[in-house]
Amino acid sequence: MATRRQFLVYGGVAGAVVVAGAAGFVLLPEDEKPSGLPKVRFGKEKCARCGMLIGDRRFAAAWRNSDGDEKHFDDIGCMVLEGGEQPPGDGTLYWACSYSDESWLDAASATYVISPGIRSPMSYGVAATAGSGEAETLAGVVKGKVAAWQELPTLMKERA
């Protein structure tokens, strides 16, 4: 049987452990929001809009909203249409893969080519390029139209 003194010591130690544990939990870092380029698992992940496997890097697209939530798409047209129907909100970052080298481009700064000659996964026929010179060259090859990011919602609705 514990004496009153032992009981108080054990109670104090137990209380200190609880306080230290609570403080440690509160001081743990929060889940960090993703930063940098999107992390698409090509060949393993499905498009957030159509459910098709994201396999062809030339047409992949993604966005990250201000909460850090990402959506990945197999076709630039899927991202544009999804954004029109369910806008992700202010502060959202958008990316599209370059048709020529499959690198991530800032979607708002990219230049696009739209043509039936571009065989994108969902047949929207949209390819992203790093600049207007590259876009003009591709448009000449595929007999396409050069467009800016701001024009895509209207053009995609016409093609949908």
Secondary structure, 3 states (H helix, E strand, C coil): CCCHHHHHHHHHHHHHHHHHHHHHHHHCCCCCCCCCCCCCCCCCCECCCCCCECCCHHHCEEEECCCCCEEEECCHHHHHHHHHHCCCCCCCEEEEEECCCCCEEECCCCEEEECCCCCCCCCCCEEEECCHHHHHHHHHHHCCEEEEHHHHHHHHHHHC
